[in-house]
Every structure is written in C-alpha cells, then in structure tokens.
Amino acid sequence: MKDNQRRFDHVFRLIEEFRAEGVIFYTLKFCDPFLYDLPQLKEQLAGRGVPALVLEGDYTPGTLGRVRTRIEAFIEMLRQYARAA
C-alpha cells in the first residue's frame, strides 16, 4: 500500500495508450484494501477530465443485471460527453 503514485501513473499510461474515455473500477464488496487508493485516484482522474465509475460486487450472478445497467449508463454518459466536445 505504498508508492500509490506509481500505480496511478501506470493507470494514466494505460488511459493514454488505449485512448480510454473513462475508467471503471470493479472491486470486491467489503474488501477495504481494494478501495484504499480509490479516493485519491478518482481525484487525480477528475483533475485530468477522465470520468470514473466505481462498482462493488461479490462476484455472484445475482448482481450481474445491476452491474450491466450501471455500465450501460456510464457508456451512455461517455457518449454524451463525446458529442458535446
């Protein structure tokens, strides 16, 4: 849990390399280590104008519908953002 800026820089390189329009974080519910960096990373992404969606789940099939709906809404938001630009 140290040197988080190095991990963030890796994410930013991936965003540039793949020309990502947004970032989706999917973490295991109630697993705090996965969420440790999230507030700081979201802040840096926002500062760079990169939208982010945070999803927590427990890897069960019952959550698939909700996850799909949220991802579809996020993609639609990205499309709206791209049209406005």
C-alpha positions in Angstrom: 0.0 0.0 0.0 2.9 2.3 -0.7 4.0 4.2 -3.7 0.5 4.7 -4.9 1.6 7.4 -7.4 3.5 4.8 -9.3 0.3 2.8 -9.7 -1.6 5.9 -10.7 0.9 6.7 -13.3 0.5 3.2 -14.7 -3.2 3.8 -14.9 -2.6 7.1 -16.7 -0.3 5.4 -19.2 -2.9 2.8 -19.9 -5.5 5.5 -20.5 -3.2 7.2 -23.0 -2.1 4.0 -24.7 -5.7 2.7 -25.2 -7.2 6.2 -25.6 -9.7 5.3 -22.8 -12.6 7.8 -22.4 -13.4 6.6 -18.9 -12.3 4.2 -16.2 -14.4 1.5 -14.5 -13.3 0.2 -11.1 -14.8 -3.1 -10.1 -13.9 -4.1 -6.6 -14.9 -6.9 -4.2 -17.5 -5.7 -1.8 -16.3 -5.2 1.8 -12.6 -5.6 0.7 -11.1 -2.4 2.0 -7.6 -2.9 0.6 -9.0 -2.7 -2.9 -10.6 0.7 -2.0 -7.5 2.2 -0.3 -6.3 4.2 -3.2 -9.7 5.0 -4.7 -10.4 8.5 -3.4 -7.0 9.8 -4.3 -7.0 8.1 -7.8 -10.6 9.4 -8.5 -9.4 12.9 -7.6 -6.5 12.7 -10.0 -8.7 11.3 -12.8 -11.2 14.1 -12.3 -8.3 16.6 -12.5 -7.4 15.2 -15.9 -11.0 15.1 -17.0 -11.3 11.3 -17.0 -14.7 10.1 -15.9 -14.8 7.1 -13.5 -17.4 4.6 -12.4 -16.9 2.7 -9.2 -18.7 -0.7 -8.8 -18.6 -3.0 -5.9 -19.8 -6.6 -6.1 -19.5 -10.0 -4.7 -19.0 -11.9 -8.0 -22.4 -13.5 -7.8 -24.6 -13.9 -10.8 -27.5 -12.1 -9.0 -25.6 -8.8 -9.3 -25.0 -9.0 -13.0 -28.1 -7.1 -14.0 -27.3 -4.1 -11.8 -23.7 -4.1 -12.9 -24.7 -4.2 -16.6 -27.2 -1.4 -16.1 -24.7 0.9 -14.4 -22.1 0.2 -17.1 -24.5 0.9 -19.9 -25.5 4.2 -18.2 -21.8 5.1 -17.8 -21.1 4.3 -21.5 -24.1 6.5 -22.5 -22.7 9.3 -20.3 -19.4 9.0 -22.1 -21.1 9.2 -25.5 -23.0 12.3 -24.4 -19.7 13.8 -23.2 -18.0 13.0 -26.5 -20.9 14.6 -28.5 -20.7 17.7 -26.5 -16.9 18.0 -27.0 
